[in-house]
Every structure is written in C-alpha cells, then in structure tokens.
Amino acid sequence: MLQGFKEFISRGNVIDLAVGVIIGGAFAPIVAALTDKIIMPLIAAIFGKPSFDQVLEFTINGSLIQPGVLITAVVNFLIIAAALYFCIVMPMNKLNERRAANNPAAEVADVPADDVALLTEIRDLLAQK
C-alpha cells in the first residue's frame, strides 16, 4: 500500500498539479486586482453599477429574478480565463516553442532505434523472398 502511494506521489502529474495550485493561489490576487480595480470600475462607468447583477432583473409573483447575476459570473470567468491565458499559457507556449527550436534532440527522435531499423530490414528481406 505504501509502495503504491509512493508511485502515485512520484508521478509528474501530482507534482504538476501541486505547482499549479500554488501558482493559482499566487495568481489570485493579480486577477482580483484586475477585476476589482480595473474591469469592474469600467463596467460601473458604463452601466452605473460595478456588476451586472441588476441588469434585466424582473419580478414574478413576488420572486426577484436576476439574470444579470449569471452575466456577472460569465464576465468574471472570461476575465480570469483571459488573464490566465495571456499571463501564463501564452508565455509558456512561446517558451516551449523556443526550447523545441533550440533542441536538436527533437529531430533525432524521428530516427528509428537500431533494433527497429534491423527488424524493418529483416521484414523487407523476407518480403522479397
């Protein structure tokens, strides 16, 4: 049981996930500042309030229906997704592209291993006979 746990913890996915959670926690104040101090004041300047909560609200039989709350949640999601994409994903993709361009080992990976080349040669000789 402990060996299985060690293997699970040793996998790169768990470590990558842990790093992602830590970076996400560190990135949260940046997104909050962007949302609370830049985007929402712009929304307040346009709509008069710093959210869409009261946009399109109506009442049915005394129940308040606020579709604007969904709009606010979607806008917040899009802001966070855009911030993550432009601040983390896009720079990491560019970095990976540069590494791949500077790594000649990537080109060598297309060459088959010696045993595969030998087996292919044997197969071709057998096919000729």
Phi and psi in radians as a Rosetta constraint file:
Dihedral C 1 N 2 CA 2 C 2 CIRCULARHARMONIC -1.189 0.35
Dihedral N 2 CA 2 C 2 N 3 CIRCULARHARMONIC -0.594 0.35
Dihedral C 2 N 3 CA 3 C 3 CIRCULARHARMONIC -1.112 0.35
Dihedral N 3 CA 3 C 3 N 4 CIRCULARHARMONIC -0.754 0.35
Dihedral C 3 N 4 CA 4 C 4 CIRCULARHARMONIC -1.070 0.35
Dihedral N 4 CA 4 C 4 N 5 CIRCULARHARMONIC -0.689 0.35
Dihedral C 4 N 5 CA 5 C 5 CIRCULARHARMONIC -1.139 0.35
Dihedral N 5 CA 5 C 5 N 6 CIRCULARHARMONIC -0.719 0.35
Dihedral C 5 N 6 CA 6 C 6 CIRCULARHARMONIC -1.068 0.35
Dihedral N 6 CA 6 C 6 N 7 CIRCULARHARMONIC -0.752 0.35
Dihedral C 6 N 7 CA 7 C 7 CIRCULARHARMONIC -1.110 0.35
Dihedral N 7 CA 7 C 7 N 8 CIRCULARHARMONIC -0.712 0.35
Dihedral C 7 N 8 CA 8 C 8 CIRCULARHARMONIC -1.096 0.35
Dihedral N 8 CA 8 C 8 N 9 CIRCULARHARMONIC -0.795 0.35
Dihedral C 8 N 9 CA 9 C 9 CIRCULARHARMONIC -1.209 0.35
Dihedral N 9 CA 9 C 9 N 10 CIRCULARHARMONIC -0.556 0.35
Dihedral C 9 N 10 CA 10 C 10 CIRCULARHARMONIC -1.275 0.35
Dihedral N 10 CA 10 C 10 N 11 CIRCULARHARMONIC -0.372 0.35
Dihedral C 10 N 11 CA 11 C 11 CIRCULARHARMONIC -1.085 0.35
Dihedral N 11 CA 11 C 11 N 12 CIRCULARHARMONIC 2.570 0.35
Dihedral C 11 N 12 CA 12 C 12 CIRCULARHARMONIC -1.138 0.35
Dihedral N 12 CA 12 C 12 N 13 CIRCULARHARMONIC -0.517 0.35
Dihedral C 12 N 13 CA 13 C 13 CIRCULARHARMONIC -1.079 0.35
Dihedral N 13 CA 13 C 13 N 14 CIRCULARHARMONIC -0.714 0.35
Dihedral C 13 N 14 CA 14 C 14 CIRCULARHARMONIC -1.165 0.35
Dihedral N 14 CA 14 C 14 N 15 CIRCULARHARMONIC -0.750 0.35
Dihedral C 14 N 15 CA 15 C 15 CIRCULARHARMONIC -1.167 0.35
Dihedral N 15 CA 15 C 15 N 16 CIRCULARHARMONIC -0.744 0.35
Dihedral C 15 N 16 CA 16 C 16 CIRCULARHARMONIC -1.050 0.35
Dihedral N 16 CA 16 C 16 N 17 CIRCULARHARMONIC -0.720 0.35
Dihedral C 16 N 17 CA 17 C 17 CIRCULARHARMONIC -1.111 0.35
Dihedral N 17 CA 17 C 17 N 18 CIRCULARHARMONIC -0.753 0.35
Dihedral C 17 N 18 CA 18 C 18 CIRCULARHARMONIC -1.082 0.35
Dihedral N 18 CA 18 C 18 N 19 CIRCULARHARMONIC -0.770 0.35
Dihedral C 18 N 19 CA 19 C 19 CIRCULARHARMONIC -1.094 0.35
Dihedral N 19 CA 19 C 19 N 20 CIRCULARHARMONIC -0.720 0.35
Dihedral C 19 N 20 CA 20 C 20 CIRCULARHARMONIC -1.075 0.35
Dihedral N 20 CA 20 C 20 N 21 CIRCULARHARMONIC -0.712 0.35
Dihedral C 20 N 21 CA 21 C 21 CIRCULARHARMONIC -1.152 0.35
Dihedral N 21 CA 21 C 21 N 22 CIRCULARHARMONIC -0.747 0.35
Dihedral C 21 N 22 CA 22 C 22 CIRCULARHARMONIC -1.137 0.35
Dihedral N 22 CA 22 C 22 N 23 CIRCULARHARMONIC -0.780 0.35
Dihedral C 22 N 23 CA 23 C 23 CIRCULARHARMONIC -1.140 0.35
Dihedral N 23 CA 23 C 23 N 24 CIRCULARHARMONIC -0.674 0.35
Dihedral C 23 N 24 CA 24 C 24 CIRCULARHARMONIC -1.067 0.35
Dihedral N 24 CA 24 C 24 N 25 CIRCULARHARMONIC -0.716 0.35
Dihedral C 24 N 25 CA 25 C 25 CIRCULARHARMONIC -1.137 0.35
Dihedral N 25 CA 25 C 25 N 26 CIRCULARHARMONIC -0.674 0.35
Dihedral C 25 N 26 CA 26 C 26 CIRCULARHARMONIC -1.264 0.35
Dihedral N 26 CA 26 C 26 N 27 CIRCULARHARMONIC -0.494 0.35
Dihedral C 26 N 27 CA 27 C 27 CIRCULARHARMONIC -1.423 0.35
Dihedral N 27 CA 27 C 27 N 28 CIRCULARHARMONIC -0.366 0.35
Dihedral C 27 N 28 CA 28 C 28 CIRCULARHARMONIC -0.980 0.35
Dihedral N 28 CA 28 C 28 N 29 CIRCULARHARMONIC -0.779 0.35
Dihedral C 28 N 29 CA 29 C 29 CIRCULARHARMONIC -1.108 0.35
Dihedral N 29 CA 29 C 29 N 30 CIRCULARHARMONIC -0.541 0.35
Dihedral C 29 N 30 CA 30 C 30 CIRCULARHARMONIC -1.153 0.35
Dihedral N 30 CA 30 C 30 N 31 CIRCULARHARMONIC -0.813 0.35
Dihedral C 30 N 31 CA 31 C 31 CIRCULARHARMONIC -1.137 0.35
Dihedral N 31 CA 31 C 31 N 32 CIRCULARHARMONIC -0.707 0.35
Dihedral C 31 N 32 CA 32 C 32 CIRCULARHARMONIC -1.091 0.35
Dihedral N 32 CA 32 C 32 N 33 CIRCULARHARMONIC -0.731 0.35
Dihedral C 32 N 33 CA 33 C 33 CIRCULARHARMONIC -1.130 0.35
Dihedral N 33 CA 33 C 33 N 34 CIRCULARHARMONIC -0.753 0.35
Dihedral C 33 N 34 CA 34 C 34 CIRCULARHARMONIC -1.067 0.35
Dihedral N 34 CA 34 C 34 N 35 CIRCULARHARMONIC -0.781 0.35
Dihedral C 34 N 35 CA 35 C 35 CIRCULARHARMONIC -1.229 0.35
Dihedral N 35 CA 35 C 35 N 36 CIRCULARHARMONIC -0.893 0.35
Dihedral C 35 N 36 CA 36 C 36 CIRCULARHARMONIC -1.323 0.35
Dihedral N 36 CA 36 C 36 N 37 CIRCULARHARMONIC -0.573 0.35
Dihedral C 36 N 37 CA 37 C 37 CIRCULARHARMONIC -1.836 0.35
Dihedral N 37 CA 37 C 37 N 38 CIRCULARHARMONIC -0.245 0.35
Dihedral C 37 N 38 CA 38 C 38 CIRCULARHARMONIC -2.106 0.35
Dihedral N 38 CA 38 C 38 N 39 CIRCULARHARMONIC -1.009 0.35
Dihedral C 38 N 39 CA 39 C 39 CIRCULARHARMONIC -1.244 0.35
Dihedral N 39 CA 39 C 39 N 40 CIRCULARHARMONIC -0.859 0.35
Dihedral C 39 N 40 CA 40 C 40 CIRCULARHARMONIC -1.133 0.35
Dihedral N 40 CA 40 C 40 N 41 CIRCULARHARMONIC -0.660 0.35
Dihedral C 40 N 41 CA 41 C 41 CIRCULARHARMONIC -1.102 0.35
Dihedral N 41 CA 41 C 41 N 42 CIRCULARHARMONIC -0.588 0.35
Dihedral C 41 N 42 CA 42 C 42 CIRCULARHARMONIC -1.135 0.35
Dihedral N 42 CA 42 C 42 N 43 CIRCULARHARMONIC -0.719 0.35
Dihedral C 42 N 43 CA 43 C 43 CIRCULARHARMONIC -1.108 0.35
Dihedral N 43 CA 43 C 43 N 44 CIRCULARHARMONIC -0.718 0.35
Dihedral C 43 N 44 CA 44 C 44 CIRCULARHARMONIC -1.100 0.35
Dihedral N 44 CA 44 C 44 N 45 CIRCULARHARMONIC -0.638 0.35
Dihedral C 44 N 45 CA 45 C 45 CIRCULARHARMONIC -1.167 0.35
Dihedral N 45 CA 45 C 45 N 46 CIRCULARHARMONIC -0.586 0.35
Dihedral C 45 N 46 CA 46 C 46 CIRCULARHARMONIC -1.458 0.35
Dihedral N 46 CA 46 C 46 N 47 CIRCULARHARMONIC -0.820 0.35
Dihedral C 46 N 47 CA 47 C 47 CIRCULARHARMONIC -1.799 0.35
Dihedral N 47 CA 47 C 47 N 48 CIRCULARHARMONIC -0.107 0.35
Dihedral C 47 N 48 CA 48 C 48 CIRCULARHARMONIC 1.556 0.35
Dihedral N 48 CA 48 C 48 N 49 CIRCULARHARMONIC -0.205 0.35
Dihedral C 48 N 49 CA 49 C 49 CIRCULARHARMONIC -2.401 0.35
Dihedral N 49 CA 49 C 49 N 50 CIRCULARHARMONIC 2.643 0.35
Dihedral C 49 N 50 CA 50 C 50 CIRCULARHARMONIC -1.424 0.35
Dihedral N 50 CA 50 C 50 N 51 CIRCULARHARMONIC 0.352 0.35
Dihedral C 50 N 51 CA 51 C 51 CIRCULARHARMONIC -2.738 0.35
Dihedral N 51 CA 51 C 51 N 52 CIRCULARHARMONIC 3.008 0.35
Dihedral C 51 N 52 CA 52 C 52 CIRCULARHARMONIC -1.718 0.35
Dihedral N 52 CA 52 C 52 N 53 CIRCULARHARMONIC 0.221 0.35
Dihedral C 52 N 53 CA 53 C 53 CIRCULARHARMONIC -0.983 0.35
Dihedral N 53 CA 53 C 53 N 54 CIRCULARHARMONIC -0.696 0.35
Dihedral C 53 N 54 CA 54 C 54 CIRCULARHARMONIC -1.609 0.35
Dihedral N 54 CA 54 C 54 N 55 CIRCULARHARMONIC -0.019 0.35
Dihedral C 54 N 55 CA 55 C 55 CIRCULARHARMONIC -1.218 0.35
Dihedral N 55 CA 55 C 55 N 56 CIRCULARHARMONIC 2.297 0.35
Dihedral C 55 N 56 CA 56 C 56 CIRCULARHARMONIC 1.125 0.35
Dihedral N 56 CA 56 C 56 N 57 CIRCULARHARMONIC 0.319 0.35
Dihedral C 56 N 57 CA 57 C 57 CIRCULARHARMONIC -1.307 0.35
Dihedral N 57 CA 57 C 57 N 58 CIRCULARHARMONIC 2.579 0.35
Dihedral C 57 N 58 CA 58 C 58 CIRCULARHARMONIC -2.642 0.35
Dihedral N 58 CA 58 C 58 N 59 CIRCULARHARMONIC 2.935 0.35
Dihedral C 58 N 59 CA 59 C 59 CIRCULARHARMONIC -2.114 0.35
Dihedral N 59 CA 59 C 59 N 60 CIRCULARHARMONIC 2.357 0.35
Dihedral C 59 N 60 CA 60 C 60 CIRCULARHARMONIC -2.209 0.35
Dihedral N 60 CA 60 C 60 N 61 CIRCULARHARMONIC 2.076 0.35
Dihedral C 60 N 61 CA 61 C 61 CIRCULARHARMONIC 0.848 0.35
Dihedral N 61 CA 61 C 61 N 62 CIRCULARHARMONIC 0.763 0.35
Dihedral C 61 N 62 CA 62 C 62 CIRCULARHARMONIC 1.421 0.35
Dihedral N 62 CA 62 C 62 N 63 CIRCULARHARMONIC -0.051 0.35
Dihedral C 62 N 63 CA 63 C 63 CIRCULARHARMONIC -1.683 0.35
Dihedral N 63 CA 63 C 63 N 64 CIRCULARHARMONIC 2.234 0.35
Dihedral C 63 N 64 CA 64 C 64 CIRCULARHARMONIC -1.477 0.35
Dihedral N 64 CA 64 C 64 N 65 CIRCULARHARMONIC 2.133 0.35
Dihedral C 64 N 65 CA 65 C 65 CIRCULARHARMONIC -1.857 0.35
Dihedral N 65 CA 65 C 65 N 66 CIRCULARHARMONIC 2.173 0.35
Dihedral C 65 N 66 CA 66 C 66 CIRCULARHARMONIC -2.197 0.35
Dihedral N 66 CA 66 C 66 N 67 CIRCULARHARMONIC 1.479 0.35
Dihedral C 66 N 67 CA 67 C 67 CIRCULARHARMONIC -1.133 0.35
Dihedral N 67 CA 67 C 67 N 68 CIRCULARHARMONIC -0.338 0.35
Dihedral C 67 N 68 CA 68 C 68 CIRCULARHARMONIC -1.112 0.35
Dihedral N 68 CA 68 C 68 N 69 CIRCULARHARMONIC -0.456 0.35
Dihedral C 68 N 69 CA 69 C 69 CIRCULARHARMONIC -1.090 0.35
Dihedral N 69 CA 69 C 69 N 70 CIRCULARHARMONIC -0.708 0.35
Dihedral C 69 N 70 CA 70 C 70 CIRCULARHARMONIC -1.136 0.35
Dihedral N 70 CA 70 C 70 N 71 CIRCULARHARMONIC -0.726 0.35
Dihedral C 70 N 71 CA 71 C 71 CIRCULARHARMONIC -1.073 0.35
Dihedral N 71 CA 71 C 71 N 72 CIRCULARHARMONIC -0.747 0.35
Dihedral C 71 N 72 CA 72 C 72 CIRCULARHARMONIC -1.068 0.35
Dihedral N 72 CA 72 C 72 N 73 CIRCULARHARMONIC -0.761 0.35
Dihedral C 72 N 73 CA 73 C 73 CIRCULARHARMONIC -1.116 0.35
Dihedral N 73 CA 73 C 73 N 74 CIRCULARHARMONIC -0.717 0.35
Dihedral C 73 N 74 CA 74 C 74 CIRCULARHARMONIC -1.153 0.35
Dihedral N 74 CA 74 C 74 N 75 CIRCULARHARMONIC -0.747 0.35
Dihedral C 74 N 75 CA 75 C 75 CIRCULARHARMONIC -1.099 0.35
Dihedral N 75 CA 75 C 75 N 76 CIRCULARHARMONIC -0.768 0.35
Dihedral C 75 N 76 CA 76 C 76 CIRCULARHARMONIC -1.070 0.35
Dihedral N 76 CA 76 C 76 N 77 CIRCULARHARMONIC -0.731 0.35
Dihedral C 76 N 77 CA 77 C 77 CIRCULARHARMONIC -1.064 0.35
Dihedral N 77 CA 77 C 77 N 78 CIRCULARHARMONIC -0.801 0.35
Dihedral C 77 N 78 CA 78 C 78 CIRCULARHARMONIC -1.127 0.35
Dihedral N 78 CA 78 C 78 N 79 CIRCULARHARMONIC -0.634 0.35
Dihedral C 78 N 79 CA 79 C 79 CIRCULARHARMONIC -1.120 0.35
Dihedral N 79 CA 79 C 79 N 80 CIRCULARHARMONIC -0.807 0.35
Dihedral C 79 N 80 CA 80 C 80 CIRCULARHARMONIC -1.130 0.35
Dihedral N 80 CA 80 C 80 N 81 CIRCULARHARMONIC -0.771 0.35
Dihedral C 80 N 81 CA 81 C 81 CIRCULARHARMONIC -1.093 0.35
Dihedral N 81 CA 81 C 81 N 82 CIRCULARHARMONIC -0.725 0.35
Dihedral C 81 N 82 CA 82 C 82 CIRCULARHARMONIC -1.162 0.35
Dihedral N 82 CA 82 C 82 N 83 CIRCULARHARMONIC -0.732 0.35
Dihedral C 82 N 83 CA 83 C 83 CIRCULARHARMONIC -1.101 0.35
Dihedral N 83 CA 83 C 83 N 84 CIRCULARHARMONIC -0.764 0.35
Dihedral C 83 N 84 CA 84 C 84 CIRCULARHARMONIC -1.104 0.35
Dihedral N 84 CA 84 C 84 N 85 CIRCULARHARMONIC -0.749 0.35
Dihedral C 84 N 85 CA 85 C 85 CIRCULARHARMONIC -1.109 0.35
Dihedral N 85 CA 85 C 85 N 86 CIRCULARHARMONIC -0.888 0.35
Dihedral C 85 N 86 CA 86 C 86 CIRCULARHARMONIC -1.326 0.35
Dihedral N 86 CA 86 C 86 N 87 CIRCULARHARMONIC -0.455 0.35
Dihedral C 86 N 87 CA 87 C 87 CIRCULARHARMONIC -1.686 0.35
Dihedral N 87 CA 87 C 87 N 88 CIRCULARHARMONIC -0.413 0.35
Dihedral C 87 N 88 CA 88 C 88 CIRCULARHARMONIC -2.151 0.35
Dihedral N 88 CA 88 C 88 N 89 CIRCULARHARMONIC -0.977 0.35
Dihedral C 88 N 89 CA 89 C 89 CIRCULARHARMONIC -1.147 0.35
Dihedral N 89 CA 89 C 89 N 90 CIRCULARHARMONIC -0.888 0.35
Dihedral C 89 N 90 CA 90 C 90 CIRCULARHARMONIC -1.106 0.35
Dihedral N 90 CA 90 C 90 N 91 CIRCULARHARMONIC -0.808 0.35
Dihedral C 90 N 91 CA 91 C 91 CIRCULARHARMONIC -1.082 0.35
Dihedral N 91 CA 91 C 91 N 92 CIRCULARHARMONIC -0.655 0.35
Dihedral C 91 N 92 CA 92 C 92 CIRCULARHARMONIC -1.165 0.35
Dihedral N 92 CA 92 C 92 N 93 CIRCULARHARMONIC -0.689 0.35
Dihedral C 92 N 93 CA 93 C 93 CIRCULARHARMONIC -1.091 0.35
Dihedral N 93 CA 93 C 93 N 94 CIRCULARHARMONIC -0.742 0.35
Dihedral C 93 N 94 CA 94 C 94 CIRCULARHARMONIC -1.109 0.35
Dihedral N 94 CA 94 C 94 N 95 CIRCULARHARMONIC -0.730 0.35
Dihedral C 94 N 95 CA 95 C 95 CIRCULARHARMONIC -1.092 0.35
Dihedral N 95 CA 95 C 95 N 96 CIRCULARHARMONIC -0.757 0.35
Dihedral C 95 N 96 CA 96 C 96 CIRCULARHARMONIC -1.121 0.35
Dihedral N 96 CA 96 C 96 N 97 CIRCULARHARMONIC -0.660 0.35
Dihedral C 96 N 97 CA 97 C 97 CIRCULARHARMONIC -1.115 0.35
Dihedral N 97 CA 97 C 97 N 98 CIRCULARHARMONIC -0.739 0.35
Dihedral C 97 N 98 CA 98 C 98 CIRCULARHARMONIC -1.138 0.35
Dihedral N 98 CA 98 C 98 N 99 CIRCULARHARMONIC -0.718 0.35
Dihedral C 98 N 99 CA 99 C 99 CIRCULARHARMONIC -1.096 0.35
Dihedral N 99 CA 99 C 99 N 100 CIRCULARHARMONIC -0.751 0.35
Dihedral C 99 N 100 CA 100 C 100 CIRCULARHARMONIC -1.137 0.35
Dihedral N 100 CA 100 C 100 N 101 CIRCULARHARMONIC -0.648 0.35
Dihedral C 100 N 101 CA 101 C 101 CIRCULARHARMONIC -1.200 0.35
Dihedral N 101 CA 101 C 101 N 102 CIRCULARHARMONIC -0.565 0.35
Dihedral C 101 N 102 CA 102 C 102 CIRCULARHARMONIC -1.593 0.35
Dihedral N 102 CA 102 C 102 N 103 CIRCULARHARMONIC -0.013 0.35
Dihedral C 102 N 103 CA 103 C 103 CIRCULARHARMONIC -1.833 0.35
Dihedral N 103 CA 103 C 103 N 104 CIRCULARHARMONIC 1.790 0.35
Dihedral C 103 N 104 CA 104 C 104 CIRCULARHARMONIC -1.234 0.35
Dihedral N 104 CA 104 C 104 N 105 CIRCULARHARMONIC -0.276 0.35
Dihedral C 104 N 105 CA 105 C 105 CIRCULARHARMONIC -1.135 0.35
Dihedral N 105 CA 105 C 105 N 106 CIRCULARHARMONIC -0.445 0.35
Dihedral C 105 N 106 CA 106 C 106 CIRCULARHARMONIC -1.131 0.35
Dihedral N 106 CA 106 C 106 N 107 CIRCULARHARMONIC -0.603 0.35
Dihedral C 106 N 107 CA 107 C 107 CIRCULARHARMONIC -1.268 0.35
Dihedral N 107 CA 107 C 107 N 108 CIRCULARHARMONIC -0.602 0.35
Dihedral C 107 N 108 CA 108 C 108 CIRCULARHARMONIC -1.196 0.35
Dihedral N 108 CA 108 C 108 N 109 CIRCULARHARMONIC -0.442 0.35
Dihedral C 108 N 109 CA 109 C 109 CIRCULARHARMONIC -1.093 0.35
Dihedral N 109 CA 109 C 109 N 110 CIRCULARHARMONIC -0.397 0.35
Dihedral C 109 N 110 CA 110 C 110 CIRCULARHARMONIC -1.319 0.35
Dihedral N 110 CA 110 C 110 N 111 CIRCULARHARMONIC -0.322 0.35
Dihedral C 110 N 111 CA 111 C 111 CIRCULARHARMONIC -1.373 0.35
Dihedral N 111 CA 111 C 111 N 112 CIRCULARHARMONIC 2.239 0.35
Dihedral C 111 N 112 CA 112 C 112 CIRCULARHARMONIC -1.169 0.35
Dihedral N 112 CA 112 C 112 N 113 CIRCULARHARMONIC 2.678 0.35
Dihedral C 112 N 113 CA 113 C 113 CIRCULARHARMONIC -1.156 0.35
Dihedral N 113 CA 113 C 113 N 114 CIRCULARHARMONIC 2.840 0.35
Dihedral C 113 N 114 CA 114 C 114 CIRCULARHARMONIC -1.032 0.35
Dihedral N 114 CA 114 C 114 N 115 CIRCULARHARMONIC -0.750 0.35
Dihedral C 114 N 115 CA 115 C 115 CIRCULARHARMONIC -1.180 0.35
Dihedral N 115 CA 115 C 115 N 116 CIRCULARHARMONIC -0.621 0.35
Dihedral C 115 N 116 CA 116 C 116 CIRCULARHARMONIC -1.196 0.35
Dihedral N 116 CA 116 C 116 N 117 CIRCULARHARMONIC -0.712 0.35
Dihedral C 116 N 117 CA 117 C 117 CIRCULARHARMONIC -1.104 0.35
Dihedral N 117 CA 117 C 117 N 118 CIRCULARHARMONIC -0.720 0.35
Dihedral C 117 N 118 CA 118 C 118 CIRCULARHARMONIC -1.123 0.35
Dihedral N 118 CA 118 C 118 N 119 CIRCULARHARMONIC -0.788 0.35
Dihedral C 118 N 119 CA 119 C 119 CIRCULARHARMONIC -1.109 0.35
Dihedral N 119 CA 119 C 119 N 120 CIRCULARHARMONIC -0.646 0.35
Dihedral C 119 N 120 CA 120 C 120 CIRCULARHARMONIC -1.133 0.35
Dihedral N 120 CA 120 C 120 N 121 CIRCULARHARMONIC -0.705 0.35
Dihedral C 120 N 121 CA 121 C 121 CIRCULARHARMONIC -1.128 0.35
Dihedral N 121 CA 121 C 121 N 122 CIRCULARHARMONIC -0.739 0.35
Dihedral C 121 N 122 CA 122 C 122 CIRCULARHARMONIC -1.093 0.35
Dihedral N 122 CA 122 C 122 N 123 CIRCULARHARMONIC -0.763 0.35
Dihedral C 122 N 123 CA 123 C 123 CIRCULARHARMONIC -1.050 0.35
Dihedral N 123 CA 123 C 123 N 124 CIRCULARHARMONIC -0.772 0.35
Dihedral C 123 N 124 CA 124 C 124 CIRCULARHARMONIC -1.130 0.35
Dihedral N 124 CA 124 C 124 N 125 CIRCULARHARMONIC -0.684 0.35
Dihedral C 124 N 125 CA 125 C 125 CIRCULARHARMONIC -1.140 0.35
Dihedral N 125 CA 125 C 125 N 126 CIRCULARHARMONIC -0.731 0.35
Dihedral C 125 N 126 CA 126 C 126 CIRCULARHARMONIC -1.149 0.35
Dihedral N 126 CA 126 C 126 N 127 CIRCULARHARMONIC -0.619 0.35
Dihedral C 126 N 127 CA 127 C 127 CIRCULARHARMONIC -1.189 0.35
Dihedral N 127 CA 127 C 127 N 128 CIRCULARHARMONIC -0.543 0.35
Dihedral C 127 N 128 CA 128 C 128 CIRCULARHARMONIC -1.233 0.35
Dihedral N 128 CA 128 C 128 N 129 CIRCULARHARMONIC -0.548 0.35
